[in-house]
Amino acid sequence: MRPEEFERILNSESYHWWYLGSHDLIVRVAKRLHHGRRLRVLDAGCGTGRLCQLLAQTSDVTGCDISPTALALANRRSHVSIEQCDLEASPVNGSEYDLITCIDVIYHEQIIDPVAALRNLHTRLRPGGRLILHVPASNLLRGAHDQAVRAKRRFRVEDIRALLRSAGLTPIYVSYRLAIFWLPFLLWRRLTRSQTGSSDLEVRLPQWLHRLFFLMVSTENSFLLRGGRLPFGTSIIAIARRPKEPTSSWQN
C-alpha cells in the first residue's frame, strides 16, 4: 500500500463510517469470546494500529505488519506490542493466541499465497482458538480504489470457506456484510473506474452522513451477531476455529 494511503487511513479511522462499522463488529465479536478473561490477541496485518488500540481495552494485544510505514504509525498511536512480520513466513515468535484478527490483509498483492498465510496463522492459534477474517467481496466492485490499496483479489463466501479449510481451520461463521451499500458501491466504482489510483478515502462526506451510515452498519452488525447471514455485500466476515473438539457455536 502506498505510504500516503496509510496516512489517509490514520486520519479517517476515528470518524469514517466504514472503519467505525468494521471495528464495531470485530470488537463485539471479540467480546463474545472473552468469557470474563483477558484474551491473548494477535492483529495480523495491523496497519495503523487502531484495531489494536480498541482490542487492548479488554485483551493483551500484539500487532504485526510487513510495512515499515504502518509499523511507525501503529507505534505512534498504540501502546501495545507492535512487530514486523511476513504472514507467509512467520508473524511473530512461537506464541499461541486465543484470537487472531486478520482484517483486509489476504486480498493484498503482497500476499502471494493466501492459504500459506492462513496456515501460518493457524499454527499461532491455541487449539480451540479463533480467527476473525475480513476481506473485500465481489469482483464486480473492483475499481480505482483497488489500485490505490493494491488489491489483488476479491472473494466470495465459498472462496473463504475453501481457503479456511485448506489452511486446516474450521469455518464456523461466514457471511457477506454491508449489503445495503453493494449497489451504491457498484455504481460508484463504475463512475470512478477511469480515475486510476484514486482512493475512496479521498472523497469527503459530511459528518451527518458518516453518522447515518454508521447507524445503518451497526444495525446490520447486530443482525450478524445474532447469527444472521446476508446473501451479498461489499465485504465478507468469517470466524474460524483451530480444531479441538466439535462445537456448534462460535460463541462456545
C-alpha positions in Angstrom: 0.0 0.0 0.0 1.2 3.5 -0.8 2.5 5.5 2.2 0.0 8.3 1.6 -2.8 5.8 1.8 -1.7 4.8 5.3 -1.8 8.4 6.3 -5.4 8.7 4.9 -6.4 5.7 6.9 -4.8 7.0 10.1 -6.7 10.3 9.6 -10.0 8.6 8.8 -10.4 5.8 11.3 -11.8 7.9 14.2 -14.8 9.2 12.2 -15.2 7.4 8.9 -18.4 5.2 8.8 -16.6 2.3 7.2 -13.9 2.0 9.8 -16.2 2.7 12.7 -18.6 0.0 11.4 -16.0 -2.7 10.8 -14.2 -2.1 14.1 -17.6 -2.2 15.9 -18.3 -5.6 14.5 -14.9 -7.1 15.2 -14.7 -5.7 18.7 -18.2 -7.0 19.5 -17.3 -10.5 18.2 -14.1 -10.5 20.3 -16.1 -9.6 23.4 -18.3 -12.6 22.8 -15.2 -14.8 23.1 -13.9 -13.4 26.4 -15.9 -15.4 28.9 -14.7 -13.0 31.6 -11.0 -13.4 31.0 -8.4 -11.4 29.1 -7.5 -13.0 25.7 -4.1 -13.1 24.1 -4.8 -11.5 20.7 -2.7 -11.0 17.6 -3.8 -8.5 15.0 -2.1 -9.9 11.9 -1.6 -7.1 9.4 -2.4 -4.4 11.9 -1.9 -1.4 9.6 -2.0 1.9 11.6 -2.9 0.1 14.8 -6.5 1.4 15.5 -8.0 -2.0 16.0 -5.1 -3.0 18.3 -5.9 0.1 20.3 -9.6 -0.9 20.6 -9.0 -4.5 21.4 -6.4 -3.6 24.1 -9.1 -2.3 26.3 -10.1 -5.9 27.2 -7.2 -8.1 25.8 -3.5 -8.5 25.7 -2.8 -7.5 22.1 0.2 -7.8 19.8 0.1 -6.2 16.4 2.2 -7.1 13.4 2.6 -5.8 9.9 5.1 -6.0 7.0 5.1 -2.3 6.1 7.6 0.0 7.9 5.2 2.9 7.3 2.3 1.1 9.0 4.6 0.0 11.9 5.7 3.5 12.5 2.1 4.8 12.6 0.9 1.9 14.8 3.7 2.5 17.3 2.8 6.2 17.4 -0.8 5.7 18.3 -0.9 2.4 20.2 0.7 1.2 23.4 0.6 -2.5 22.5 3.5 -4.6 21.3 4.0 -4.0 17.5 6.3 -6.2 15.5 7.3 -6.6 11.8 6.1 -9.8 10.2 5.6 -11.6 6.9 2.4 -13.6 7.2 3.5 -16.1 4.7 6.7 -16.7 6.7 6.3 -16.1 10.5 4.1 -13.4 12.0 5.7 -13.3 15.5 7.6 -15.6 17.7 6.1 -19.0 18.6 3.3 -17.7 20.8 -0.1 -19.2 20.9 -3.1 -16.8 20.8 -6.7 -17.2 21.9 -7.8 -14.9 19.0 -6.2 -13.7 15.8 -7.7 -10.9 13.7 -6.8 -10.6 10.1 -8.6 -7.7 8.6 -8.4 -6.8 4.9 -5.0 -8.4 4.5 -5.0 -11.5 2.4 -6.6 -9.7 -0.6 -3.4 -7.7 -1.0 -0.9 -8.1 -3.8 1.9 -8.7 -1.3 0.2 -11.9 -0.2 1.2 -14.4 -2.9 -0.5 -17.4 -1.4 -3.5 -16.7 0.9 -3.6 -20.4 2.0 0.0 -20.2 3.2 -0.7 -17.1 5.2 -3.8 -18.6 6.8 -2.0 -21.9 7.5 0.7 -19.9 9.3 -1.9 -18.1 11.4 -3.4 -21.5 12.2 -0.1 -22.5 13.8 -0.2 -19.4 16.0 -3.6 -20.2 17.4 -4.0 -22.4 20.5 -6.2 -25.5 20.0 -9.8 -24.2 20.0 -8.6 -20.6 19.3 -10.5 -18.4 16.9 -9.6 -16.4 13.8 -11.6 -13.4 12.6 -11.1 -12.9 8.9 -12.4 -9.9 7.0 -11.9 -9.5 3.2 -13.4 -7.4 0.3 -16.1 -9.2 -1.7 -17.3 -9.3 -5.3 -15.1 -8.8 -8.3 -17.9 -6.6 -9.7 -16.8 -4.0 -7.2 -13.2 -3.8 -8.5 -12.3 -0.2 -9.3 -9.8 2.6 -8.9 -9.8 2.1 -5.1 -8.4 -1.4 -5.5 -5.5 0.0 -7.5 -4.8 2.6 -4.8 -4.7 0.0 -2.0 -3.0 -2.6 -4.3 -5.8 -5.1 -4.0 -5.1 -8.3 -6.0 -8.2 -10.3 -5.2 -11.8 -10.1 -4.0 -13.7 -13.1 -2.7 -17.0 -15.0 -2.5 -18.1 -16.7 0.7 -17.4 -20.1 -0.9 -13.8 -19.0 -1.6 -13.3 -18.1 2.0 -14.7 -21.4 3.3 -12.4 -23.3 0.9 -9.4 -21.2 1.9 -10.0 -21.7 5.6 -10.4 -25.5 5.2 -7.3 -25.7 3.1 -5.4 -24.0 5.9 -6.6 -26.6 8.5 -9.2 -24.2 10.1 -12.8 -25.0 10.7 -15.2 -22.3 9.3 -17.8 -21.6 12.0 -19.5 -18.5 10.5 -19.1 -16.9 7.1 -21.3 -14.1 5.7 -21.3 -11.1 3.4 -21.8 -7.7 5.1 -22.6 -4.1 4.1 -25.3 -5.5 1.8 -27.2 -2.1 1.7 -24.1 -0.5 0.2 -23.5 -3.1 -2.6 -25.4 -1.2 -5.3 -24.1 2.3 -4.4 -20.5 0.9 -4.3 -21.1 -0.8 -7.7 -22.3 2.5 -9.3 -19.5 4.5 -7.6 -16.8 2.1 -8.8 -18.1 2.2 -12.3 -18.2 6.0 -12.3 -14.7 6.3 -10.9 -13.0 3.5 -12.8 -11.1 5.9 -15.0 -9.6 7.7 -12.0 -6.5 5.5 -11.9 -5.2 5.0 -8.3 -7.9 7.1 -6.7 -8.8 6.0 -3.2 -12.3 6.1 -1.8 -10.9 7.9 1.2 -10.2 11.0 -0.9 -14.0 11.5 -1.1 -15.1 14.0 1.7 -18.6 13.3 3.2 -20.4 15.5 5.7 -20.3 14.3 9.3 -24.0 13.7 9.4 -23.7 11.3 6.6 -20.9 9.4 8.4 -23.2 9.2 11.4 -26.1 8.0 9.4 -24.1 5.3 7.6 -22.6 4.1 10.8 -26.1 3.8 12.4 -27.1 1.6 9.4 -23.9 -0.5 9.6 -24.2 -1.0 13.4 -27.8 -2.2 12.9 -26.6 -4.7 10.4 -23.8 -5.7 12.8 -26.4 -6.6 15.4 -28.2 -8.8 12.9 -24.9 -10.6 12.0 -24.1 -11.0 15.7 -27.3 -12.9 16.2 -26.1 -15.4 13.6 -27.8 -13.8 10.6 -26.3 -14.2 7.2 -26.5 -12.0 4.1 -26.6 -13.2 0.5 -24.4 -10.4 -0.9 -22.4 -7.4 0.3 -19.2 -5.4 -0.2 -17.2 -7.4 2.4 -17.1 -10.8 4.0 -16.7 -11.6 7.7 -15.6 -15.1 8.7 -15.0 -16.7 12.1 -13.0 -20.0 12.1 -11.6 -22.2 14.8 -8.4 -24.2 15.2 -9.8 -27.8 15.6 -10.0 -29.0 19.2 -13.4 -30.7 19.6 -16.7 -30.4 17.8 -18.8 -27.4 18.6 -21.9 -25.9 17.0 -21.4 -22.2 18.0 -18.5 -19.8 17.6 -19.6 -18.3 21.0 -18.7 -21.5 22.8 
